Structure formats: C-alpha cells, structure tokens
Amino acid sequence: MAGLRPLPLRAQRTSILRLSRFSTSSRTSSYADTLPNLKIGAHTRVLFQGFTGRQATANVKESLAWGTKIVGGVKPGMEGEHLGLPVFPSVRAAQERAKPDATAIYVPGNQTAKAIEEAIEAEIPLVVAVAEHVPIHDMLRVHSMLQTQSKTRLVGANCPGIISAIGKCRIGFQPLPCFSPGKIGIVAKSGTLSYETVASTTRAGLGQSLCISMGGDVLAGTSFVDALKVFEEDPDTEGIILVGEIGGTAEIDAAEWIRDYNKRTDNPKPIMALVGGREAPPGRVMGHAGAWIAPGEPDAETKHRALESAGVTMVDHPEKFGQGMRALLARRTMTSATPISSSSQKRGLHTMRRFPHGSSRVSSWSIHKRSLYAKEFQALEMLKRKSISVNEAAPSDSDVLLTMTVDRTALSPCIVASTTPDLAQASSARFPFAYTTQKLSSTSPVLEAVASHLHLPETARGKLAELTQALWEIFKEKEAYLLEVWANFSDGEMQVRSARFGFDDAAFRSSGRQEDVHRLRNKDEEVPEEVDAEKDGIVYVKLQGEGSIGTLVNGAGLAMNTVDALSIHGGHCANFLDTGGKATSETVKSSFRIIRSDPRVKAIFVNIFGGLTRCDMIAEGIIMAFRDLEMNVPVVVRLRGTNEEIGQKMIAESGLPLHAFDSFEDAAKKVISLARST
C-alpha cells in the first residue's frame, strides 16, 4: 500500500498472503481499502499534528520511551526542532520528507476537522483524532471526503486512539501501564471501559494484540465491523472483545457480521462483549456526544440480545473479560481448521451486508436533553421563515412523521419517514443522502423513495420537496442533529402540525458558532443539579425512581456500566455522574457536594479506573470531601489502575468511614447492603 513502510519479514509474508485475497484489478477502490492501515506495529512511522502543544509534548515523551517510532510533527508555517525531532510547516511537507504511516491529531475540537482534511489531502494512511467536542457538521464534511478516496483511514474523533501492545506503537493517550503484549484484540467506544478491559486481560495473563477505539462521537471513522474484519485476519489475535454502548447501530451491525463469521468459519476466534447504558433513561445524552438513542435506533438491551444471539459471550462488567476469555480460549479447538479456498465462502475486508435498522426500538425524543434545543413554537417559527405552512394541532392518525437526522452507519445525513405519527417499526424507513447535496427536489432519488414510502400522490410530491428542502436548509445553517415534523398532506396541500428541533452543542461549545441558537436555552427550566454540575465540567444525570445509591465515576462509558451493573446486582441508583476522564481532587469534591444534595441517597459508590487519572489523586479528593463537606452517608470506594495501591492505602489509613475495594463485585455488594440498611 502506498506510503506504508515494510513490515518485519515474518509479518510481511503473512500480510501479503492475507491481504492479497482482497485486491482485484476489476474492483473499484473505496474507503474500505484503507482497513489494512489499522494494523499498526513496530514498523509504523507516526507524525503529530499540534506537535508543540502541551498535551502532544507529554504524549510524545511517553510514547517515545515506550518504543513508538515518531518521526516528527507539524506546526503550521513553522520549521525547526522539538524534543529532538523535526517540526514541519505542513502535513504535505511532512509526508514528502518523513514518509509517515500515521498521524496523531492533537488540536482542539474546533480545529480537528481542518487537520483531518489536511491529512487526507496528503494521503496519510492512518489518521487518529482524539479531541472531544468536534462539531457534528464538521465531521459530516470530513466523512463526505473520506468516502470518495481509498488512501486514508480515520480512527475517532473523541477517542483514546489505537495501540499495538505487541509492536509498542501507541497513537493516542492510552494509559501504558495497563498494556502488555499478547493475543486479545479489543475494540471499544468508551475509553475508561477499554482501559478496564485491557487491565483485566493483562491480569489474566493474556495481554493484547491490537486495541482500536471507535470513540464516543456520533460519527466514527472506524466501526466495530471494521475492527472485527481486521481482527479476523490478524494472526496475532486469538480472541476478540467488543465494548459497546447506547447510540447508533454499530453493535447490531457487528452482531450480524459475527453471526455470519461463526457460520462460515471452522474454529472461529472466541468473541466476548459488553454493552453499556442498559439503565440509561430513554433519550438522554449519557456523557459521550454519541451516547443517546435517536428515533428508530436500538436500545442497549436490544444490542445485548443481538450480540448474544450471534454467539457472543456477554458480561456485565469489564473485570470479567480476562478470566472469561481464558476459559473460552482453553475450550477452543486446538487443531487448525481446514482452509476455506472458495472466496465466495469468506467475506473479506471489502464486503459487508447491512443489518436492517427497522428491527430497532423507538426512543422517546420528547425527553432528549442536549445543551442546545428549541421549544415547539421556536421550531415552528423557523419553518415559517422558510415559507412553510404551519397549522398547530396535535398529530392525528392521518399525519406523517418526517425526521432529518444523522445516519451513523452511512456517515451521512438521512431522512427517516413514517406513515404514522410515531416511528413504529412497520411504518418507518431510513433514507441516507450525501452531505454535499445542494437541493432536495421532487425528482431527486432520495425524495422519490421517501414519497413512495409515504404513499404520497404525485400532486403532493412538490409540497414534500418544499418541506424537506426547508428542513435541509435549517439542518445545515443551524447545525442541527435532529429535526422532527408532523405534517399532513391532503388535497394537494401540506401543513405542519408540530415540530421538535435539536441542535449540536459542540458547534457553540468548541467553535463559538450558532450563538443565536444557543440563546434559546433556558437553564431555569432544567434540573438544577445538572446545570450546577456542568459548571465544574461534570456530567450529572438525575435518575428517576427510588434510587438510594449515588454514583461517582470517571468516564462516561464506565459510569453507564456502573449504573447497569449495580442494578443487575439489585441496587437502585439515584444518578449517573461522570467526572470526566481527567478527574481531579477538586472535581471529586464537587461531585460529592452534588450527590449529597439528593435526599434519596443513602450510600455513595465511587468507581474509579485510574488510567490518565491517578488513584492517589482521587483518594486525596475523597478524603478532602469528607473533611470539608461533613459527609453523613457511608462511601464505598473501588480504585483500580494507575497508583491503585497508593490510593487504596491512603483510604485505609485515613481514619474515615470509607470502605475500600479493588473487586467490583465485592464493592457492589457492600454499597447495596449499606444503602438498604441506612
């Protein structure tokens, strides 16, 4: 492949044999051709964009010491040296002079898309974007570029990155002490859950081959199925672990691929999985930008069942992966399977069937919370300004529902159309279209398909085009992520009855765009504790019901899984709380203050995996909170990861009524017992 350095001889021979099956002179090149670029290792030459920044500098020092082959970095318009490595004025110049195989993008969210585009134009084989708060429409533009080329593969955005434990190649900010060379391939949406998974396989003596992060954004450059295809063909990978969560259909697509893989493969590699968010309130954003269920998407329980029915071994907590995988590998047949020679029997890296999305559950959009949203009268006013006829009324059985949103599998905008006012499975369908589309006319293929699905007569198709074009203009101009309208088409006329519009908070948060939409937010109408937590960078969701356990967790995926696992053990959680992946002693103290404000809380469960966050720093925050806040409820603390022994010792020697554990099972039983007895 152009631009890639030679692999070590053994791996080179294997790779040539493995990948040659998927290249034919008659096949059209596509983004799928970039999948082999994910197989990084000791050969991989890494570039950094945002090279001289504080975070990139710290990361480069760690990665170099670990063994990653870094060839320099980019600072626009500047040349020189940094950390003994060359600084290039552009990615193009770096590509010509250093011949990188991959680039790590360490720039803020508002600059990430531009940096990715520069790497695509320079045909860098692998691009890893780690920033959070990248605007959705920026990424829609990026994906419209990616789908037209066959040189560059994207991992991220909003992800820890990709790491080869065998090849000592780290492109991202993964906590290195957790990793050990081995034979388990891991793909995950959540950073903290992936670190827990890595640590579990390390403790079990299995180690890791390659770890790929999808990331927690709405639009991921690399999916679960992409990673599974790489793991299937990777001779270093003997077992596979998948860590999913609510939002999108990637887990459903993965289940369909796994079902086929198990049917067509003798002695398949064992696969284990976990899906976070089974207890998440419908429609809520659970920390990650992409951790919410759009209309027509499956919930976590549906994803869990789909994977389980495909033959995947499911667990409820990542600490169970290590021993579980050891058992599966021990049971795996030791004799090699007879090779399958027919190419029609083995799906390669370039083919994939779509799982029908119609089998998914309808979510409750009405309680969906984003930072930017519009009330119904504001949404209808936007439509009026586009000359759309509005006649406010409750949706009736004769109305249809049109939704313009993002298709996370097609990586493009789409229209979801339903012949009824709800998104019942039998009446709704999804129609993706290109982000580069200028006009949705009545003769465009996507609108012809929508009109046919809605059974609209020819006389109504012009009105449908007017409405969808208005929605498309609002979608782009205001950087929306979800526009829903209930409309009535009769006698050649069209009227909108009701509307609900949601807009991307990252466009304002990271880029300062859409200030007029941001002003629509009325914090006085929101949950006070949630608004209070936001000031300290904490994501807090108050759960309904008789929750008696307050939770404090670092990382959105781990926070979702903590609520899920406690519920499975018989506990009742009062909240979801994510301190963020870089929790400090101050944010821990603020988190305790917010949790304590809920009178339902009878015990608090602190679940910290110290990846980037040090366990001793978290312990300091817990001790500080007890001393300053006069805590009057028992606290159970589970600390694992970086400096866990120091943190556990600090808790044990504090003289405070704290209960310290390293096992999740033991900690869960204790906090549930305390909540019931208090």
HELIX and SHEET records of a PDB file:
HELIX    1   1 LEU A    9  SER A   20  1                                  12    
HELIX    2   2 TYR A   31  LEU A   38  5                                   8    
HELIX    3   3 ARG A   54  TRP A   66  1                                  13    
HELIX    4   4 VAL A   91  ALA A   98  1                                   8    
HELIX    5   5 GLY A  109  GLU A  121  1                                  13    
HELIX    6   6 ILE A  136  LEU A  146  1                                  11    
HELIX    7   7 LEU A  176  CYS A  178  5                                   3    
HELIX    8   8 GLY A  191  ARG A  203  1                                  13    
HELIX    9   9 PHE A  224  GLU A  233  1                                  10    
HELIX   10  10 ALA A  250  ARG A  264  1                                  15    
HELIX   11  11 ALA A  300  SER A  309  1                                  10    
HELIX   12  12 PRO A  318  LYS A  320  5                                   3    
HELIX   13  13 PHE A  321  ARG A  331  1                                  11    
HELIX   14  14 SER A  343  GLN A  345  5                                   3    
HELIX   15  15 HIS A  357  SER A  359  5                                   3    
HELIX   16  16 TRP A  365  ILE A  367  5                                   3    
HELIX   17  17 GLU A  376  LYS A  384  1                                   9    
HELIX   18  18 PRO A  445  HIS A  453  1                                   9    
HELIX   19  19 GLU A  458  GLU A  477  1                                  20    
HELIX   20  20 ASP A  505  ARG A  509  1                                   5    
HELIX   21  21 GLU A  515  HIS A  518  1                                   4    
HELIX   22  22 LYS A  523  GLU A  525  5                                   3    
HELIX   23  23 PRO A  528  LYS A  535  1                                   8    
HELIX   24  24 ALA A  556  ILE A  568  1                                  13    
HELIX   25  25 SER A  585  ARG A  596  1                                  12    
HELIX   26  26 CYS A  615  LEU A  629  1                                  15    
HELIX   27  27 GLU A  644  ALA A  652  1                                   9    
HELIX   28  28 PHE A  664  SER A  677  1                                  14    
SHEET    1   A 7 GLY A  80  HIS A  82  0                                        
SHEET    2   A 7 LEU A  85  PHE A  88 -1                                        
SHEET    3   A 7 LYS A  69  VAL A  74  1                                        
SHEET    4   A 7 ARG A  45  GLN A  49  1                                        
SHEET    5   A 7 ALA A 102  ILE A 105  1                                        
SHEET    6   A 7 LEU A 126  ALA A 129  1                                        
SHEET    7   A 7 ARG A 153  VAL A 155  1                                        
SHEET    1   B 7 CYS A 169  GLY A 172  0                                        
SHEET    2   B 7 GLY A 161  SER A 164 -1                                        
SHEET    3   B 7 GLN A 208  SER A 213 -1                                        
SHEET    4   B 7 PRO A 181  ALA A 188  1                                        
SHEET    5   B 7 GLY A 239  GLU A 245  1                                        
SHEET    6   B 7 ILE A 271  GLY A 276  1                                        
SHEET    7   B 7 THR A 313  MET A 314  1                                        
SHEET    1   C 6 LEU A 372  ALA A 374  0                                        
SHEET    2   C 6 GLU A 493  PHE A 503 -1                                        
SHEET    3   C 6 ALA A 480  SER A 490 -1                                        
SHEET    4   C 6 VAL A 400  ASP A 407 -1                                        
SHEET    5   C 6 SER A 412  SER A 418 -1                                        
SHEET    6   C 6 SER A 428  PRO A 432 -1                                        
SHEET    1   D 2 VAL A 539  LYS A 542  0                                        
SHEET    2   D 2 ASN A 575  ASP A 578 -1                                        
SHEET    1   E 4 ILE A 549  VAL A 553  0                                        
SHEET    2   E 4 ALA A 603  GLY A 610  1                                        
SHEET    3   E 4 VAL A 635  GLY A 641  1                                        
SHEET    4   E 4 LEU A 658  PHE A 661  1                                        
END                                                                             
